[in-house]
Amino acid sequence: MTVTVLQRRDRTSPPYINVMAAGVVYEGKRGSVEALRKVDLSIQRGEFLTIVGRSGSGKSTLLRLIGGLLAPSSGVVTIAGDIVLDPPRQARFVAQDYTQSLLPWLTVADNVRFGLRHAVDANHSPGSVDQIIELVGLTAARKRYPRELSGGMQQRVAIARALASKPDILLLDEAFGSVDALSRASLQEMILDLWGKLGFTAVLVTHDIDEAIYLSDRVAVMNEGGFGVKGDYAIRLGRPRDQVETRELPQYLEYRRQLLSDVHSSDRKEVVS
């Protein structure tokens, strides 16, 4: 099987999220550090895209650019044609460390309700919190506090809070990386179910190649040192996917081989000015 690597994608509609020649330079006492250099990446509305790469390749920096948590030193990021200058109202962010993101003095329901503060749609019914709690499978735990929940359940609360305001974009920074393997698989199934039901655009950063293939429509591989996108892979696996059967498909194994080879390759593709 030959895996399709998208060097230039022909799309009939303009991208929903567009990163154009984006660069990030951090200034410090010992001089400047270039975290990203001329990154180009476009994402269609409703797509599930995952960003992978070695540590230090700029994955989380790129995600923060898209989420308006960081301003580019050069280039531009747009969502629906508008330049991202601040955190956009249509996007929500889910971090890896749920222990730092949840408010320990609030119950599950109140933590989720906290996510409605800056809702895109201000006319939410009181039932919207209960509905999203049900979607993440925590109805029985709605009156419990974070300390009374497992790690996987706490991350479900964090995801529910992010989705309570019905965002168009969900940004996930290693969102499943702090839980055990079984909880991780359960969270993967949950996010795919939510993505299918709610229709948001998902952008995930992960070190886990298998996770990237299993979840995504596309996988973007970052160059070492933040030097742009090295490879852009269309993942042409059918949906719905299965934790056992999908991962045994010859196509899946070929994607895995090519992505691992790309990530671990020491050849950096320089961005040409």
C-alpha positions as CSV (number, residue, x, y, z in Angstrom):
1,M,0.0,0.0,0.0
2,T,1.2,3.5,-0.8
3,V,0.3,6.2,1.8
4,T,-0.7,9.5,0.3
5,V,1.5,12.3,1.5
6,L,-0.1,15.7,0.8
7,Q,2.5,18.1,-0.4
8,R,0.0,20.5,-2.0
9,R,-3.7,20.0,-1.2
10,D,-6.4,20.9,-3.7
11,R,-9.4,22.1,-1.7
12,T,-12.6,23.5,-3.1
13,S,-13.3,25.6,0.0
14,P,-10.9,28.0,1.8
15,P,-9.3,26.6,5.0
16,Y,-11.0,27.4,8.3
17,I,-7.7,27.7,10.2
18,N,-4.8,29.0,8.2
19,V,-1.2,29.3,9.5
20,M,0.9,31.2,7.1
21,A,4.7,31.6,7.4
22,A,4.3,31.8,11.1
23,G,7.4,32.2,13.3
24,V,8.0,32.6,17.0
25,V,11.1,34.0,18.6
26,Y,11.6,34.1,22.3
27,E,13.9,36.8,23.7
28,G,16.0,36.0,26.8
29,K,19.0,37.1,28.7
30,R,21.2,34.9,26.6
31,G,19.8,36.1,23.3
32,S,16.9,35.0,21.1
33,V,15.6,31.5,20.6
34,E,13.7,30.6,17.4
35,A,10.9,28.3,18.4
36,L,9.1,28.2,15.1
37,R,10.2,29.2,11.6
38,K,7.9,29.8,8.6
39,V,5.3,27.2,9.5
40,D,2.5,26.8,7.0
41,L,-0.5,24.7,7.9
42,S,-4.2,24.8,6.9
43,I,-7.1,23.0,8.5
44,Q,-10.6,22.5,7.1
45,R,-13.7,23.1,9.2
46,G,-14.7,19.9,10.9
47,E,-11.4,18.1,10.3
48,F,-9.5,16.1,13.0
49,L,-5.9,17.0,12.6
50,T,-3.0,15.8,14.8
51,I,0.4,17.4,15.1
52,V,3.3,15.1,16.0
53,G,7.1,15.5,16.2
54,R,10.0,15.2,18.4
55,S,10.3,17.2,21.7
56,G,11.3,20.7,20.9
57,S,9.8,20.7,17.4
58,G,7.3,23.4,18.3
59,K,4.1,21.4,18.5
60,S,2.6,23.1,21.6
61,T,3.9,26.5,20.4
62,L,2.0,26.0,17.2
63,L,-1.2,25.0,19.1
64,R,-0.9,28.1,21.3
65,L,-0.6,30.3,18.1
66,I,-3.8,28.8,16.8
67,G,-5.5,29.3,20.1
68,G,-4.4,33.0,20.4
69,L,-2.4,32.3,23.5
70,L,0.8,33.4,21.8
71,A,1.3,36.0,19.2
72,P,3.5,35.2,16.2
73,S,6.8,37.1,15.8
74,S,6.3,36.8,12.0
75,G,3.6,35.5,9.7
76,V,-0.1,35.3,10.5
77,V,-2.7,32.9,11.8
78,T,-6.4,33.3,10.7
79,I,-9.6,31.6,11.7
80,A,-12.5,31.9,9.2
81,G,-10.5,34.6,7.5
82,D,-10.0,36.7,10.6
83,I,-6.5,37.3,12.0
84,V,-6.0,35.7,15.4
85,L,-4.8,38.4,17.8
86,D,-6.4,37.1,21.1
87,P,-8.0,33.8,22.1
88,P,-10.9,33.4,19.7
89,R,-14.3,32.9,21.1
90,Q,-15.0,29.9,18.9
91,A,-12.0,27.9,20.3
92,R,-11.4,26.1,23.6
93,F,-8.2,24.6,24.9
94,V,-7.7,21.3,26.9
95,A,-4.3,20.9,28.5
96,Q,-2.4,17.8,29.6
97,D,-2.5,18.5,33.3
98,Y,-6.1,18.3,34.4
99,T,-5.0,18.8,38.1
100,Q,-4.0,22.4,37.3
101,S,-7.0,23.2,35.1
102,L,-9.9,22.1,37.2
103,L,-11.1,24.2,40.2
104,P,-10.9,21.8,43.2
105,W,-13.5,23.7,45.3
106,L,-16.2,23.2,42.6
107,T,-18.2,20.1,41.8
108,V,-18.1,18.4,38.4
109,A,-21.3,20.3,37.4
110,D,-19.9,23.6,38.6
111,N,-16.6,23.1,36.9
112,V,-18.4,22.4,33.6
113,R,-20.7,25.4,34.2
114,F,-17.6,27.5,34.6
115,G,-16.9,26.9,31.0
116,L,-20.0,28.9,30.0
117,R,-18.5,32.2,31.1
118,H,-17.4,33.2,27.6
119,A,-19.8,31.1,25.6
120,V,-20.1,31.8,21.9
121,D,-23.8,31.4,22.3
122,A,-25.0,33.3,25.3
123,N,-28.5,31.8,25.3
124,H,-27.6,28.4,26.8
125,S,-30.4,26.6,28.6
126,P,-29.7,25.3,32.2
127,G,-29.9,21.8,30.8
128,S,-26.8,22.3,28.5
129,V,-24.5,21.5,31.4
130,D,-26.3,18.3,32.3
131,Q,-26.3,17.3,28.6
132,I,-22.6,17.6,28.1
133,I,-21.9,15.8,31.5
134,E,-24.1,13.0,30.1
135,L,-22.2,13.0,26.9
136,V,-18.9,12.4,28.7
137,G,-20.4,9.7,30.9
138,L,-20.2,11.5,34.3
139,T,-23.9,12.0,35.2
140,A,-23.5,9.9,38.3
141,A,-20.5,12.0,39.4
142,R,-22.0,15.5,38.7
143,K,-22.0,16.4,42.4
144,R,-18.5,15.0,43.2
145,Y,-15.3,17.1,43.5
146,P,-12.2,16.6,41.4
147,R,-10.3,15.0,44.3
148,E,-13.0,12.2,44.4
149,L,-12.4,11.3,40.7
150,S,-9.8,9.2,38.9
151,G,-7.4,10.9,36.5
152,G,-9.4,9.8,33.5
153,M,-12.6,11.1,35.0
154,Q,-11.0,14.4,35.8
155,Q,-9.9,14.8,32.2
156,R,-13.4,14.1,31.1
157,V,-14.5,17.0,33.2
158,A,-11.9,19.2,31.6
159,I,-13.1,18.2,28.1
160,A,-16.8,18.7,29.1
161,R,-16.0,22.2,30.4
162,A,-14.3,23.1,27.2
163,L,-17.2,21.8,25.1
164,A,-20.0,23.2,27.3
165,S,-19.9,26.5,25.4
166,K,-20.3,24.6,22.0
167,P,-17.0,25.8,20.5
168,D,-16.2,25.4,16.8
169,I,-12.6,24.4,17.6
170,L,-11.2,22.1,20.3
171,L,-7.4,22.4,20.8
172,L,-6.0,19.4,22.7
173,D,-2.4,19.6,24.0
174,E,-1.3,16.1,25.0
175,A,-4.8,15.8,26.5
176,F,-4.6,12.1,27.0
177,G,-0.9,11.9,28.1
178,S,-1.3,11.9,31.9
179,V,-3.6,8.9,32.3
180,D,-3.1,5.1,32.2
181,A,-3.3,3.1,28.9
182,L,-6.9,1.9,29.5
183,S,-8.1,5.4,30.5
184,R,-6.4,6.8,27.4
185,A,-8.2,4.4,25.1
186,S,-11.5,5.3,26.7
187,L,-10.8,9.0,26.3
188,Q,-9.9,8.4,22.7
189,E,-13.2,6.7,22.1
190,M,-15.0,9.5,23.9
191,I,-13.4,12.3,21.9
192,L,-14.2,10.6,18.6
193,D,-17.8,10.2,19.7
194,L,-18.1,13.8,20.7
195,W,-16.4,15.0,17.5
196,G,-18.9,13.0,15.5
197,K,-21.9,14.3,17.4
198,L,-20.9,17.9,17.9
199,G,-19.0,18.6,14.7
200,F,-16.2,20.7,16.0
201,T,-12.8,21.0,14.4
202,A,-10.2,19.1,16.5
203,V,-6.5,19.9,16.6
204,L,-4.5,17.5,18.8
205,V,-0.8,17.6,19.8
206,T,0.6,14.2,20.8
207,H,3.9,12.3,21.0
208,D,1.9,9.0,20.4
209,I,2.0,8.0,16.7
210,D,-0.6,5.3,17.2
211,E,-3.0,7.8,18.8
212,A,-2.4,10.3,16.0
213,I,-3.3,7.7,13.3
214,Y,-6.2,6.2,15.2
215,L,-8.0,9.5,15.8
216,S,-7.2,11.7,12.8
217,D,-8.2,12.7,9.3
218,R,-4.7,14.1,8.8
219,V,-1.4,14.0,10.7
220,A,1.2,16.8,10.3
221,V,4.8,16.0,11.3
222,M,6.9,18.9,12.6
223,N,10.5,19.3,11.7
224,E,13.1,19.4,14.4
225,G,13.7,22.7,16.0
226,G,10.4,24.2,14.8
227,F,11.6,24.4,11.2
228,G,8.1,24.0,9.6
229,V,5.9,21.1,8.7
230,K,8.0,18.1,7.4
231,G,5.1,15.9,6.2
232,D,1.3,16.2,5.9
233,Y,-0.4,12.8,5.8
234,A,-4.0,12.0,4.8
235,I,-5.2,9.2,7.0
236,R,-7.5,7.2,4.7
237,L,-9.0,4.8,7.2
238,G,-12.7,4.2,7.5
239,R,-14.9,5.4,10.3
240,P,-16.0,4.3,12.8
241,R,-12.7,2.9,14.0
242,D,-12.1,0.1,16.4
243,Q,-9.2,-0.1,19.0
244,V,-8.4,-3.6,18.0
245,E,-9.5,-4.1,14.4
246,T,-8.4,-0.7,13.0
247,R,-4.9,-1.1,14.5
248,E,-4.5,-4.5,12.8
249,L,-5.2,-3.2,9.3
250,P,-2.3,-3.3,6.8
251,Q,-3.1,0.3,6.0
252,Y,-2.8,1.3,9.6
253,L,0.5,-0.5,10.0
254,E,1.9,1.2,6.8
255,Y,0.9,4.7,8.1
256,R,2.6,3.8,11.4
257,R,5.8,2.7,9.7
258,Q,6.0,5.9,7.5
259,L,5.1,8.3,10.3
260,L,7.6,6.7,12.7
261,S,10.3,6.9,10.0
262,D,9.4,10.5,9.3
263,V,9.4,11.5,13.0
264,H,12.7,9.8,13.8
265,S,14.5,10.8,10.6
266,S,17.4,13.1,11.4
267,D,17.1,14.8,8.0
268,R,15.6,18.2,8.6
269,K,13.8,19.8,5.6
270,E,14.8,23.4,5.7
271,V,12.2,26.0,4.9
272,V,13.2,27.9,1.8
273,S,12.8,31.6,1.9
